[in-house]
Protein backbone atom coordinates (compact mmCIF):
# COMPACT_ATOMS: atom_id res chain seq x y z
CA UNK A 1 0.00 0.00 0.00
CA UNK A 2 2.81 2.40 0.91
CA UNK A 3 4.70 1.68 -2.31
CA UNK A 4 1.59 2.53 -4.33
CA UNK A 5 1.34 5.99 -2.71
CA UNK A 6 4.09 7.54 -4.81
CA UNK A 7 2.78 6.61 -8.26
CA UNK A 8 -0.66 5.00 -7.96
CA UNK A 9 -2.20 2.98 -10.82
CA UNK A 10 -4.70 5.75 -11.53
CA UNK A 11 -1.90 8.15 -12.42
CA UNK A 12 -0.34 5.56 -14.72
CA UNK A 13 -3.72 4.97 -16.41
CA UNK A 14 -4.20 8.72 -16.81
CA UNK A 15 -0.77 9.19 -18.38
CA UNK A 16 -1.38 6.25 -20.71
CA UNK A 17 -4.69 7.73 -21.92
CA UNK A 18 -2.88 11.02 -22.59
CA UNK A 19 -0.11 9.21 -24.46
CA UNK A 20 -2.65 7.38 -26.62
CA UNK A 21 -4.43 10.65 -27.42
CA UNK A 22 -7.60 9.62 -25.57
CA UNK A 23 -8.10 13.02 -23.98
CA UNK A 24 -11.78 12.61 -23.12
CA UNK A 25 -11.01 9.36 -21.26
CA UNK A 26 -8.17 11.09 -19.45
CA UNK A 27 -10.55 13.92 -18.57
CA UNK A 28 -13.01 11.49 -16.99
CA UNK A 29 -10.23 9.95 -14.90
CA UNK A 30 -9.14 13.40 -13.73
CA UNK A 31 -12.70 14.46 -12.87
CA UNK A 32 -13.30 11.27 -10.89
CA UNK A 33 -10.01 11.58 -8.99
CA UNK A 34 -10.74 15.24 -8.32
CA UNK A 35 -13.84 14.12 -6.45
CA UNK A 36 -16.36 14.83 -9.19
CA UNK A 37 -18.56 11.98 -10.41
CA UNK A 38 -21.20 12.55 -13.09
CA UNK A 39 -22.64 15.90 -12.09
CA UNK A 40 -21.00 19.24 -12.66
CA UNK A 41 -22.20 20.59 -9.29
CA UNK A 42 -20.03 18.27 -7.20
CA UNK A 43 -17.15 20.09 -5.53
CA UNK A 44 -13.63 18.88 -6.28
CA UNK A 45 -11.53 17.95 -3.25
CA UNK A 46 -8.19 16.99 -4.81
CA UNK A 47 -6.12 19.92 -6.05
CA UNK A 48 -3.75 18.22 -8.47
CA UNK A 49 -6.55 16.33 -10.21
CA UNK A 50 -8.59 19.54 -10.37
CA UNK A 51 -5.71 21.16 -12.24
CA UNK A 52 -5.48 18.23 -14.66
CA UNK A 53 -9.25 18.23 -15.23
CA UNK A 54 -9.36 22.00 -15.75
CA UNK A 55 -6.60 21.85 -18.38
CA UNK A 56 -8.22 18.95 -20.24
CA UNK A 57 -11.63 20.62 -20.23
CA UNK A 58 -9.93 23.61 -21.91
CA UNK A 59 -8.35 21.35 -24.51
CA UNK A 60 -11.66 19.54 -25.03
CA UNK A 61 -13.37 22.90 -25.66
CA UNK A 62 -15.44 23.26 -22.50
CA UNK A 63 -14.13 26.59 -21.16
CA UNK A 64 -17.05 27.20 -18.76
CA UNK A 65 -16.56 23.94 -16.89
CA UNK A 66 -12.79 24.35 -17.11
CA UNK A 67 -13.15 27.65 -15.26
CA UNK A 68 -15.34 25.91 -12.67
CA UNK A 69 -12.54 23.42 -11.97
CA UNK A 70 -9.93 26.16 -11.84
CA UNK A 71 -12.13 28.17 -9.45
CA UNK A 72 -12.18 25.15 -7.18
CA UNK A 73 -8.43 24.76 -7.62
CA UNK A 74 -7.96 28.33 -6.43
CA UNK A 75 -10.10 27.60 -3.38
CA UNK A 76 -7.98 24.54 -2.57
CA UNK A 77 -4.81 26.59 -3.06
CA UNK A 78 -6.15 29.16 -0.63
CA UNK A 79 -6.90 26.37 1.86
CA UNK A 80 -3.28 25.25 1.53
CA UNK A 81 -2.04 28.79 2.13
CA UNK A 82 -4.20 29.30 5.24
CA UNK A 83 -3.93 25.82 6.73
CA UNK A 84 -4.08 25.76 10.52
CA UNK A 85 -0.57 25.75 12.02
CA UNK A 86 -1.34 22.82 14.33
CA UNK A 87 -2.76 20.74 11.49
CA UNK A 88 0.21 21.59 9.26
CA UNK A 89 2.67 20.61 12.00
CA UNK A 90 0.90 17.28 12.54
CA UNK A 91 1.00 16.55 8.80
CA UNK A 92 4.70 17.36 8.64
CA UNK A 93 5.39 15.09 11.60
CA UNK A 94 3.58 12.24 9.83
CA UNK A 95 5.59 12.87 6.66
CA UNK A 96 8.84 12.56 8.62
CA UNK A 97 7.80 9.05 9.70
CA UNK A 98 6.57 7.98 6.23
CA UNK A 99 7.23 10.32 3.25
CA UNK A 100 5.83 13.46 1.65
CA UNK A 101 3.21 11.51 -0.30
CA UNK A 102 1.06 11.42 2.85
CA UNK A 103 0.73 15.21 2.58
CA UNK A 104 -1.76 17.03 0.40
CA UNK A 105 -0.28 18.19 -2.90
CA UNK A 106 1.51 21.50 -2.41
CA UNK A 107 0.90 23.83 -5.37
CA UNK A 108 3.95 25.27 -7.06
CA UNK A 109 4.14 28.98 -7.86
CA UNK A 110 3.85 28.18 -11.59
CA UNK A 111 0.66 26.23 -10.81
CA UNK A 112 -0.83 29.34 -9.26
CA UNK A 113 0.15 31.57 -12.20
CA UNK A 114 -1.13 29.11 -14.81
CA UNK A 115 -4.51 28.68 -13.05
CA UNK A 116 -5.25 32.39 -13.43
CA UNK A 117 -3.75 32.48 -16.93
CA UNK A 118 -6.03 29.68 -18.09
CA UNK A 119 -9.06 31.27 -16.44
CA UNK A 120 -8.27 34.55 -18.21
CA UNK A 121 -7.99 32.73 -21.55
CA UNK A 122 -11.26 30.88 -20.89
CA UNK A 123 -13.10 34.13 -20.24
CA UNK A 124 -11.48 35.77 -23.27
CA UNK A 125 -12.57 32.85 -25.46
CA UNK A 126 -16.14 33.38 -24.20
CA UNK A 127 -15.90 37.17 -24.84
CA UNK A 128 -16.34 37.79 -21.09
CA UNK A 129 -13.91 40.68 -21.06
CA UNK A 130 -14.74 41.95 -17.57
CA UNK A 131 -13.84 38.66 -15.90
CA UNK A 132 -10.87 38.20 -18.21
CA UNK A 133 -9.53 41.56 -17.04
CA UNK A 134 -9.90 40.49 -13.40
CA UNK A 135 -7.97 37.28 -14.03
CA UNK A 136 -5.16 39.04 -15.90
CA UNK A 137 -4.77 41.39 -12.93
CA UNK A 138 -4.55 38.33 -10.68
CA UNK A 139 -1.89 36.86 -12.95
CA UNK A 140 0.13 40.04 -12.49
CA UNK A 141 -0.25 39.79 -8.72
CA UNK A 142 0.73 36.10 -8.72
CA UNK A 143 3.92 36.90 -10.61
CA UNK A 144 4.87 39.55 -8.06
CA UNK A 145 4.20 37.25 -5.12
CA UNK A 146 6.35 34.48 -6.64
CA UNK A 147 9.43 36.68 -6.28
CA UNK A 148 8.65 37.23 -2.60
CA UNK A 149 7.97 33.52 -2.02
CA UNK A 150 11.32 32.35 -3.36
CA UNK A 151 13.24 35.03 -1.50
CA UNK A 152 11.68 33.75 1.74
CA UNK A 153 12.28 30.11 0.71
CA UNK A 154 15.98 30.65 0.07
CA UNK A 155 16.46 32.48 3.38
CA UNK A 156 14.61 29.74 5.29
CA UNK A 157 16.85 27.04 3.76
CA UNK A 158 19.97 28.96 4.76
CA UNK A 159 18.72 29.33 8.33
CA UNK A 160 17.82 25.63 8.55
CA UNK A 161 21.27 24.54 7.39
CA UNK A 162 23.04 26.90 9.80
CA UNK A 163 21.04 25.52 12.72
CA UNK A 164 21.06 21.87 11.64
CA UNK A 165 23.30 18.95 12.55
CA UNK A 166 23.10 17.63 8.97
CA UNK A 167 24.92 20.51 7.26
CA UNK A 168 28.06 18.38 6.63
CA UNK A 169 25.94 15.52 5.29
CA UNK A 170 24.09 18.00 3.10
CA UNK A 171 27.27 19.34 1.48
CA UNK A 172 28.65 15.83 0.87
CA UNK A 173 25.27 14.78 -0.52
CA UNK A 174 25.24 17.50 -3.16
CA UNK A 175 28.57 16.24 -4.50
CA UNK A 176 27.46 12.60 -4.35
CA UNK A 177 24.15 13.25 -6.12
CA UNK A 178 25.86 14.40 -9.30
CA UNK A 179 27.18 10.85 -9.73
CA UNK A 180 23.57 9.68 -9.84
CA UNK A 181 22.55 12.15 -12.55
CA UNK A 182 20.93 14.71 -10.26
CA UNK A 183 22.55 18.01 -11.31
CA UNK A 184 20.26 20.79 -10.18
CA UNK A 185 22.99 23.40 -10.68
CA UNK A 186 22.40 23.32 -14.47
CA UNK A 187 18.83 24.64 -14.11
CA UNK A 188 18.21 28.37 -13.94
CA UNK A 189 14.87 30.20 -13.59
CA UNK A 190 13.80 33.16 -15.63
CA UNK A 191 14.84 36.36 -13.88
CA UNK A 192 12.56 36.97 -10.91
CA UNK A 193 10.92 33.54 -11.38
CA UNK A 194 8.63 35.19 -13.93
CA UNK A 195 6.55 33.15 -16.38
CA UNK A 196 7.17 34.94 -19.73
CA UNK A 197 4.16 33.27 -21.39
CA UNK A 198 1.72 34.62 -18.80
CA UNK A 199 3.47 37.98 -18.95
CA UNK A 200 3.28 38.20 -22.75
CA UNK A 201 -0.36 37.09 -22.92
CA UNK A 202 -1.20 39.67 -20.24
CA UNK A 203 0.41 42.38 -22.36
CA UNK A 204 -1.22 41.14 -25.55
CA UNK A 205 -4.66 41.16 -23.92
CA UNK A 206 -4.39 44.80 -22.88
CA UNK A 207 -2.93 45.76 -26.26
CA UNK A 208 -5.70 44.15 -28.31
CA UNK A 209 -8.51 45.14 -25.93
CA UNK A 210 -7.22 48.51 -24.76
CA UNK A 211 -9.87 51.04 -23.73
CA UNK A 212 -7.65 53.75 -22.27
CA UNK A 213 -4.14 55.06 -21.92
CA UNK A 214 -3.94 53.07 -18.68
CA UNK A 215 -4.54 49.81 -20.58
CA UNK A 216 -1.82 50.67 -23.08
CA UNK A 217 0.48 51.43 -20.18
CA UNK A 218 -0.21 47.95 -18.74
CA UNK A 219 0.41 46.41 -22.15
CA UNK A 220 3.64 48.34 -22.59
CA UNK A 221 4.99 47.37 -19.17
CA UNK A 222 4.24 43.66 -19.59
CA UNK A 223 5.54 43.51 -23.16
CA UNK A 224 8.70 45.34 -22.14
CA UNK A 225 9.37 42.82 -19.37
CA UNK A 226 8.51 39.87 -21.64
CA UNK A 227 10.86 41.14 -24.34
CA UNK A 228 13.69 41.61 -21.81
CA UNK A 229 13.27 37.97 -20.73
CA UNK A 230 12.87 36.40 -24.18
CA UNK A 231 14.32 38.78 -26.80
CA UNK A 232 11.63 37.43 -29.12
CA UNK A 233 11.26 39.53 -32.29
CA UNK A 234 7.49 39.39 -32.35
CA UNK A 235 7.24 40.51 -28.73
CA UNK A 236 9.59 43.36 -29.64
CA UNK A 237 7.28 44.34 -32.50
CA UNK A 238 4.25 44.20 -30.19
CA UNK A 239 6.06 46.40 -27.68
CA UNK A 240 6.77 48.96 -30.39
CA UNK A 241 3.09 48.84 -31.38
CA UNK A 242 1.97 49.43 -27.79
CA UNK A 243 4.32 52.38 -27.45
CA UNK A 244 3.05 54.10 -30.62
CA UNK A 245 -0.71 53.48 -30.33
CA UNK A 246 -2.73 56.65 -29.76
CA UNK A 247 -6.39 55.84 -30.39
CA UNK A 248 -6.40 52.42 -28.71
CA UNK A 249 -7.40 50.73 -32.00
CA UNK A 250 -4.90 48.13 -33.17
CA UNK A 251 -4.72 47.36 -36.90
CA UNK A 252 -6.45 44.07 -37.86
CA UNK A 253 -4.06 41.13 -37.82
CA UNK A 254 -3.65 37.60 -36.53
CA UNK A 255 -1.43 36.38 -33.72
CA UNK A 256 -1.06 32.60 -33.64
CA UNK A 257 -0.21 31.40 -30.14
CA UNK A 258 0.91 27.78 -30.02
CA UNK A 259 0.84 25.92 -26.70
CA UNK A 260 3.02 22.97 -27.53
CA UNK A 261 3.57 19.49 -26.10
CA UNK A 262 3.86 18.46 -22.46
CA UNK A 263 6.12 19.82 -19.75
CA UNK A 264 8.85 18.28 -17.61
CA UNK A 265 7.69 15.69 -15.08
CA UNK A 266 9.19 14.47 -11.83
CA UNK A 267 10.72 11.02 -11.56
CA UNK A 268 12.20 9.26 -8.54
CA UNK A 269 15.89 8.59 -7.95
CA UNK A 270 16.52 6.22 -5.06
CA UNK A 271 19.99 6.28 -3.49
CA UNK A 272 21.69 4.28 -0.73
CA UNK A 273 23.72 6.45 1.60
CA UNK A 274 26.52 4.53 3.30
CA UNK A 275 28.86 7.49 2.81
CA UNK A 276 26.48 10.14 4.08
CA UNK A 277 25.15 8.59 7.29
CA UNK A 278 27.70 7.54 9.85
CA UNK A 279 26.47 4.21 11.17
CA UNK A 280 26.55 0.69 9.74
CA UNK A 281 24.39 -0.83 12.48
CA UNK A 282 21.31 -0.73 10.32
CA UNK A 283 19.23 -3.05 8.17
CA UNK A 284 18.68 -0.36 5.53
CA UNK A 285 19.45 3.28 4.99
CA UNK A 286 18.71 5.38 1.94
CA UNK A 287 16.89 8.33 0.48
CA UNK A 288 14.59 8.87 -2.47
CA UNK A 289 14.64 12.20 -4.26
CA UNK A 290 12.60 13.67 -7.07
CA UNK A 291 14.37 14.83 -10.18
CA UNK A 292 13.05 16.12 -13.49
CA UNK A 293 12.60 14.35 -16.80
CA UNK A 294 12.52 16.84 -19.68
CA UNK A 295 9.24 17.53 -21.42
CA UNK A 296 8.76 17.17 -25.16
CA UNK A 297 7.24 19.14 -28.00
CA UNK A 298 4.43 17.89 -30.23
CA UNK A 299 5.62 19.86 -33.27
CA UNK A 300 8.80 21.88 -33.60
CA UNK A 301 6.77 24.75 -35.09
CA UNK A 302 3.62 25.58 -37.06
CA UNK A 303 3.59 27.06 -40.57
CA UNK A 304 1.02 29.83 -41.00
CA UNK A 305 -0.57 30.44 -44.44
CA UNK A 306 2.32 28.66 -46.09
CA UNK A 307 4.84 31.26 -44.93
CA UNK A 308 5.72 32.25 -41.40
CA UNK A 309 6.72 29.76 -38.75
CA UNK A 310 5.85 30.07 -35.09
CA UNK A 311 8.86 30.69 -32.84
CA UNK A 312 9.26 29.69 -29.21
CA UNK A 313 9.24 32.55 -26.73
CA UNK A 314 8.76 30.80 -23.36
CA UNK A 315 9.78 27.41 -22.00
CA UNK A 316 7.53 25.84 -19.38
CA UNK A 317 10.36 23.38 -18.76
CA UNK A 318 12.67 26.24 -17.76
CA UNK A 319 10.02 27.67 -15.44
CA UNK A 320 9.53 24.28 -13.76
CA UNK A 321 13.27 23.58 -13.57
CA UNK A 322 14.00 27.00 -12.08
CA UNK A 323 11.45 26.58 -9.30
CA UNK A 324 12.51 22.98 -8.69
CA UNK A 325 16.15 23.98 -8.35
CA UNK A 326 15.27 26.45 -5.60
CA UNK A 327 12.98 23.99 -3.81
CA UNK A 328 15.37 21.05 -4.17
CA UNK A 329 17.63 22.18 -1.32
CA UNK A 330 14.68 22.12 1.05
CA UNK A 331 13.64 18.69 -0.25
CA UNK A 332 17.17 17.33 0.30
CA UNK A 333 17.43 18.80 3.80
CA UNK A 334 14.13 17.20 4.79
CA UNK A 335 14.98 13.83 3.22
CA UNK A 336 18.34 13.70 5.00
CA UNK A 337 16.66 14.56 8.29
CA UNK A 338 14.04 11.86 7.67
CA UNK A 339 16.71 9.27 6.81
CA UNK A 340 18.73 10.20 9.91
CA UNK A 341 15.66 9.83 12.12
CA UNK A 342 14.73 6.42 10.68
CA UNK A 343 18.30 5.17 10.76
CA UNK A 344 18.79 6.28 14.36
CA UNK A 345 15.69 4.32 15.37
CA UNK A 346 17.14 1.19 13.74
CA UNK A 347 20.52 1.72 15.37
CA UNK A 348 19.09 1.95 18.88
CA UNK A 349 17.12 -1.26 18.38
CA UNK A 350 19.82 -3.29 16.67
CA UNK A 351 22.43 -2.40 19.28
CA UNK A 352 20.11 -3.67 21.98
CA UNK A 353 21.16 -6.79 23.89
CA UNK A 354 17.72 -8.37 23.51
CA UNK A 355 16.85 -10.42 20.43
CA UNK A 356 13.33 -9.03 20.35
CA UNK A 357 14.58 -5.48 19.97
CA UNK A 358 17.05 -6.57 17.27
CA UNK A 359 14.22 -8.19 15.33
CA UNK A 360 12.18 -4.98 15.72
CA UNK A 361 15.20 -3.12 14.36
CA UNK A 362 15.18 -5.31 11.27
CA UNK A 363 11.46 -4.68 10.77
CA UNK A 364 12.09 -0.96 11.24
CA UNK A 365 14.70 -1.20 8.48
CA UNK A 366 12.17 -2.90 6.20
CA UNK A 367 9.66 -0.14 6.96
CA UNK A 368 12.36 2.43 6.18
CA UNK A 369 13.00 0.78 2.81
CA UNK A 370 9.30 0.57 1.94
CA UNK A 371 8.48 4.15 2.97
CA UNK A 372 11.51 5.71 1.27
CA UNK A 373 9.72 7.30 -1.66
CA UNK A 374 10.02 10.64 -3.40
CA UNK A 375 7.07 12.94 -3.95
CA UNK A 376 6.91 13.07 -7.75
CA UNK A 377 3.47 14.63 -8.08
CA UNK A 378 3.18 17.39 -10.68
CA UNK A 379 0.75 18.90 -13.20
CA UNK A 380 1.27 16.73 -16.31
CA UNK A 381 -0.92 18.58 -18.84
CA UNK A 382 1.09 21.79 -18.85
CA UNK A 383 2.85 22.53 -22.16
CA UNK A 384 6.50 22.12 -23.07
CA UNK A 385 6.74 25.61 -24.56
CA UNK A 386 4.80 28.56 -26.00
CA UNK A 387 5.31 29.85 -29.54
CA UNK A 388 4.03 32.84 -31.51
CA UNK A 389 3.72 34.11 -35.09
CA UNK A 390 1.96 37.15 -36.53
CA UNK A 391 0.47 37.71 -39.98
CA UNK A 392 -1.45 40.62 -41.48
CA UNK A 393 -5.18 40.13 -41.89
CA UNK A 394 -5.56 37.71 -44.85
CA UNK A 395 -7.82 38.79 -47.71
CA UNK A 396 -9.32 35.28 -47.76
CA UNK A 397 -10.53 35.61 -44.17
CA UNK A 398 -8.89 32.26 -43.43
CA UNK A 399 -5.78 31.02 -41.71
CA UNK A 400 -4.17 27.70 -42.61
CA UNK A 401 -2.00 26.02 -40.01
CA UNK A 402 0.43 23.31 -41.11
CA UNK A 403 2.15 21.24 -38.42
CA UNK A 404 5.23 19.41 -39.77
CA UNK A 405 4.03 15.92 -40.64
CA UNK A 406 0.53 16.72 -39.39
CA UNK A 407 -2.85 17.49 -40.90
CA UNK A 408 -3.54 20.99 -42.23
CA UNK A 409 -5.95 23.01 -40.10
CA UNK A 410 -8.08 25.73 -41.72
CA UNK A 411 -9.47 28.43 -39.44
CA UNK A 412 -12.29 30.77 -40.48
CA UNK A 413 -11.68 34.22 -39.06
CA UNK A 414 -14.45 36.63 -37.89
CA UNK A 415 -16.26 38.46 -40.70
CA UNK A 416 -15.14 41.79 -39.25
CA UNK A 417 -11.38 42.35 -39.68
CA UNK A 418 -9.83 42.97 -36.25
CA UNK A 419 -6.83 42.01 -34.14
CA UNK A 420 -7.40 38.40 -33.04
CA UNK A 421 -5.51 35.54 -31.49
CA UNK A 422 -5.75 32.06 -32.98
CA UNK A 423 -4.88 29.91 -29.97
CA UNK A 424 -3.61 26.41 -30.76
CA UNK A 425 -3.07 23.68 -28.16
CA UNK A 426 -1.42 20.41 -29.24
CA UNK A 427 -0.78 18.12 -26.28
CA UNK A 428 0.70 15.31 -28.39
CA UNK A 429 0.74 14.03 -31.97
CA UNK A 430 -1.93 11.39 -31.26
CA UNK A 431 -4.57 13.97 -30.27
CA UNK A 432 -6.23 16.57 -32.51
CA UNK A 433 -4.97 20.12 -31.85
CA UNK A 434 -7.58 22.38 -30.25
CA UNK A 435 -8.02 25.76 -31.97
CA UNK A 436 -9.88 28.77 -30.55
CA UNK A 437 -10.27 32.36 -31.68
CA UNK A 438 -9.86 35.15 -29.11
CA UNK A 439 -11.49 38.29 -30.47
CA UNK A 440 -11.03 41.98 -29.73
CA UNK A 441 -13.49 43.72 -27.45
CA UNK A 442 -13.16 46.85 -29.57
CA UNK A 443 -14.60 45.06 -32.63
CA UNK A 444 -17.70 43.73 -30.88
HUFEN-V736917 format. One record per residue. RES is the residue in one letter. SS is DSSP state (h for helix, s for strand, l for the rest). NEAR is the number of other C-alpha atoms within 10 Angstrom. D_FIRST is the distance of its C-alpha to the first C-alpha in Angstrom with 2 decimals. Layout:
BEGIN
res=(RES:RES)
ss=(SS:SS)
near=(NEAR:NEAR)
d_first=(D_FIRST:D_FIRST)
END
This chain:
BEGIN
res=(X:X:X:X:X:X:X:X:X:X:X:X:X:X:X:X:X:X:X:X:X:X:X:X:X:X:X:X:X:X:X:X:X:X:X:X:X:X:X:X:X:X:X:X:X:X:X:X:X:X:X:X:X:X:X:X:X:X:X:X:X:X:X:X:X:X:X:X:X:X:X:X:X:X:X:X:X:X:X:X:X:X:X:X:X:X:X:X:X:X:X:X:X:X:X:X:X:X:X:X:X:X:X:X:X:X:X:X:X:X:X:X:X:X:X:X:X:X:X:X:X:X:X:X:X:X:X:X:X:X:X:X:X:X:X:X:X:X:X:X:X:X:X:X:X:X:X:X:X:X:X:X:X:X:X:X:X:X:X:X:X:X:X:X:X:X:X:X:X:X:X:X:X:X:X:X:X:X:X:X:X:X:X:X:X:X:X:X:X:X:X:X:X:X:X:X:X:X:X:X:X:X:X:X:X:X:X:X:X:X:X:X:X:X:X:X:X:X:X:X:X:X:X:X:X:X:X:X:X:X:X:X:X:X:X:X:X:X:X:X:X:X:X:X:X:X:X:X:X:X:X:X:X:X:X:X:X:X:X:X:X:X:X:X:X:X:X:X:X:X:X:X:X:X:X:X:X:X:X:X:X:X:X:X:X:X:X:X:X:X:X:X:X:X:X:X:X:X:X:X:X:X:X:X:X:X:X:X:X:X:X:X:X:X:X:X:X:X:X:X:X:X:X:X:X:X:X:X:X:X:X:X:X:X:X:X:X:X:X:X:X:X:X:X:X:X:X:X:X:X:X:X:X:X:X:X:X:X:X:X:X:X:X:X:X:X:X:X:X:X:X:X:X:X:X:X:X:X:X:X:X:X:X:X:X:X:X:X:X:X:X:X:X:X:X:X:X:X:X:X:X:X:X:X:X:X:X:X:X:X:X:X:X:X:X:X:X:X:X:X:X:X:X:X:X:X:X:X:X:X:X:X:X:X:X:X:X:X:X:X:X:X:X:X)
ss=(l:h:h:h:h:h:l:l:h:h:h:h:h:h:h:h:h:h:h:h:l:l:h:h:h:h:h:h:h:h:h:h:h:h:l:l:l:l:l:l:l:l:l:l:l:l:h:h:h:h:h:h:h:h:h:h:h:h:h:l:l:l:h:h:h:h:h:h:h:h:h:h:h:h:h:h:h:h:h:h:h:l:l:l:h:h:h:h:h:h:h:h:h:h:h:h:h:l:l:h:h:h:l:l:l:l:l:l:h:h:h:h:h:h:h:h:h:h:h:h:h:h:h:h:h:l:l:l:h:h:h:h:h:h:h:h:h:h:h:h:h:h:h:h:h:h:h:h:h:h:h:h:h:h:h:h:h:h:h:h:h:h:l:l:l:l:h:h:h:h:h:h:h:h:h:h:h:h:h:h:l:l:l:h:h:h:l:l:l:l:h:h:h:l:l:h:h:h:h:h:h:h:h:h:h:h:h:h:l:l:l:l:h:h:h:h:h:h:h:h:h:h:h:h:h:h:h:h:h:h:l:l:h:h:h:h:h:h:h:h:h:h:h:h:l:l:l:l:l:l:l:l:s:s:s:s:s:s:s:s:l:s:l:l:s:s:s:s:s:s:s:s:l:l:l:l:l:l:l:l:l:l:l:l:l:s:s:s:s:s:s:s:s:l:l:s:l:l:l:l:l:s:s:s:l:l:l:s:s:l:s:s:s:s:s:h:h:h:h:h:h:h:h:h:h:h:h:h:h:h:h:h:h:h:h:h:h:h:h:h:h:h:h:h:h:h:h:h:h:h:l:l:l:l:h:h:h:h:h:h:h:h:h:h:h:h:h:h:h:h:h:l:l:l:l:l:l:l:l:l:l:l:l:l:s:s:s:s:s:s:s:s:l:l:l:l:l:s:s:s:s:s:s:l:l:l:l:l:s:s:s:s:l:l:l:l:l:l:s:s:s:s:s:s:s:s:l:l:l:l:l:l:l:s:s:s:s:s:l:l:h:h:h:l)
near=(8:15:12:10:16:21:17:12:11:12:18:11:14:20:17:13:17:22:16:13:17:16:22:15:14:23:23:18:21:25:25:17:21:23:15:22:15:9:7:12:9:11:15:25:16:20:26:23:27:30:31:26:28:31:28:25:23:20:24:16:16:14:23:17:16:25:23:19:29:26:19:20:26:20:15:21:19:11:11:16:11:10:12:10:9:9:10:14:12:10:15:16:12:14:17:17:17:20:24:25:19:17:14:12:18:16:20:16:21:20:20:20:23:20:22:25:23:23:28:28:24:25:21:22:20:15:16:14:18:11:15:24:18:14:22:25:16:18:25:18:12:18:21:14:15:21:15:12:12:17:13:11:14:14:10:13:16:13:10:15:17:11:9:13:11:19:15:11:16:19:12:13:18:16:12:16:15:12:9:11:10:17:15:19:11:9:16:17:18:17:12:14:23:24:26:26:23:24:26:24:20:27:28:24:27:24:28:27:23:24:15:12:13:11:19:26:17:20:28:23:19:23:28:22:18:27:22:14:18:18:13:17:14:17:24:17:14:21:24:14:17:27:17:12:15:12:10:19:17:18:14:17:16:23:21:24:23:25:26:28:22:23:25:24:21:20:17:17:17:15:15:12:16:12:12:19:18:11:13:12:16:20:18:22:25:22:22:21:21:21:23:20:14:15:18:18:19:22:17:16:20:27:16:19:15:11:12:13:20:21:19:20:21:25:22:23:23:21:23:26:25:21:20:21:20:20:16:16:19:18:19:18:19:18:22:23:19:21:22:20:14:24:25:17:17:27:21:14:21:23:14:13:9:10:12:12:16:19:15:15:25:19:15:22:22:16:16:25:18:13:22:27:27:24:23:17:18:22:22:21:21:24:25:22:26:23:22:24:22:20:15:11:19:14:7:8:13:14:20:16:21:19:20:13:8:13:11:13:14:13:15:11:20:13:7:10:17:22:23:23:23:20:19:21:20:22:29:20:17:14:15:18:22:15:19:15:20:22:23:24:18:14:15:8)
d_first=(0.00:3.81:5.50:5.26:6.71:9.84:10.93:9.42:11.43:13.72:14.98:15.74:17.54:19.39:20.56:21.68:23.71:25.30:26.14:27.75:29.75:28.36:28.46:28.85:25.71:23.83:25.49:24.29:20.63:21.25:23.15:20.55:17.75:20.41:20.80:23.92:24.42:27.90:30.20:31.17:31.67:28.05:26.99:24.12:21.59:19.46:21.70:20.44:20.34:23.73:25.10:24.03:25.49:28.63:29.31:28.92:31.14:33.71:33.56:33.82:36.90:35.85:36.81:37.18:33.66:32.39:34.21:32.67:29.14:30.38:32.09:28.85:27.24:30.12:29.58:25.93:27.19:29.81:27.32:25.51:28.94:30.06:26.97:28.12:28.42:26.98:23.87:23.49:24.00:21.36:18.77:19.96:19.78:16.10:15.54:17.61:15.39:12.07:13.01:14.76:11.95:11.82:15.45:17.12:18.42:21.68:24.45:26.53:30.31:30.72:28.38:30.78:33.84:32.68:31.83:35.45:36.82:35.28:36.47:39.92:39.99:38.95:41.79:44.19:43.43:44.28:47.45:46.26:47.87:47.81:44.03:43.69:45.92:43.78:40.62:42.47:43.62:40.05:39.12:41.94:40.73:37.14:38.59:40.66:37.83:35.69:38.39:38.31:34.51:34.44:37.48:35.76:32.53:34.57:36.57:33.55:32.08:35.51:35.78:32.37:33.30:36.74:35.43:32.52:32.55:30.41:33.08:34.19:30.69:30.23:33.46:32.74:29.28:30.88:33.17:30.52:28.21:31.03:30.84:27.31:28.53:27.57:30.99:30.76:34.50:35.43:34.07:36.48:36.30:39.17:41.66:40.54:37.06:38.82:37.55:40.76:39.77:39.43:42.59:44.58:43.60:44.55:47.92:48.44:47.83:50.49:52.84:52.75:52.75:54.94:57.14:58.68:59.41:56.40:54.09:55.71:55.25:51.48:51.43:53.48:51.35:48.04:49.60:51.20:47.93:46.16:49.02:48.93:45.25:45.55:49.26:48.83:52.27:51.51:50.19:53.39:55.46:53.69:54.36:58.02:58.13:56.74:59.29:62.24:61.49:64.06:63.90:60.10:60.43:58.66:60.22:58.46:56.02:52.55:49.62:46.85:43.53:40.91:37.22:35.98:32.77:29.33:28.64:26.88:23.08:20.83:19.23:17.54:19.73:18.36:21.24:22.12:24.63:27.10:29.95:28.64:27.55:30.35:29.04:28.29:27.41:23.69:21.11:19.49:20.35:19.56:18.84:17.25:19.53:19.89:23.03:24.75:25.44:28.77:29.18:31.70:34.68:35.40:39.15:41.05:43.48:45.17:48.90:50.72:53.87:54.33:54.95:52.79:49.32:46.58:45.81:42.66:43.12:39.64:36.48:33.17:31.72:34.12:33.23:29.49:30.27:32.73:30.40:27.56:30.10:31.05:27.54:26.39:28.37:26.57:23.14:24.40:25.92:22.77:20.65:23.43:23.62:19.92:20.28:23.52:22.11:19.29:21.85:24.47:22.39:22.00:25.70:26.92:25.15:26.11:29.68:30.01:32.63:30.61:28.46:25.95:25.33:25.14:22.46:20.50:21.14:19.63:16.41:16.54:17.01:13.97:11.91:14.03:13.33:9.52:9.90:12.91:12.27:15.01:15.27:16.70:17.07:20.66:23.06:23.39:26.48:28.83:31.74:32.62:36.12:38.92:42.33:45.69:49.08:52.14:54.96:58.07:58.24:58.86:61.98:60.10:57.71:54.82:52.30:51.00:47.77:47.26:43.96:44.56:43.83:42.79:44.57:47.29:46.62:49.68:49.53:52.32:53.22:54.64:58.31:59.29:59.14:57.07:54.56:51.20:47.80:46.35:42.62:40.70:36.92:35.69:31.93:32.26:34.92:33.33:33.65:37.02:38.00:38.39:41.84:43.11:46.43:46.69:50.27:52.61:53.36:56.94:57.52:56.39)
END
